Amino acid sequence: MFRKDIKILVARLLIARLDHLKWMEVVVPNHIQNPIADIMARPTASYYLPLLLKNETGYDDCIQIMDSYEEQLSYLYTKAGRSK
């Protein structure tokens, strides 16, 4: 399966770079099938963490940053209904 995927990627590169291989576009698939294609097709949600004015080179500040991230993640999990 890996070799087949590599062949498709190489074919795409060749088609993009060499004009006399444009005829191969109809033969090379646009989508590479994989076992988790249905999961990868779902939209992704991004969540921004607050900006912290801390210096990551200091141990105390790193602890405060990690505590803040832990609180934020706990809040988001609770809001999503996934808390214990």
Helices and strands as residue ranges (DSSP letters): H 2-17, G 19-26, H 37-40, H 59-79
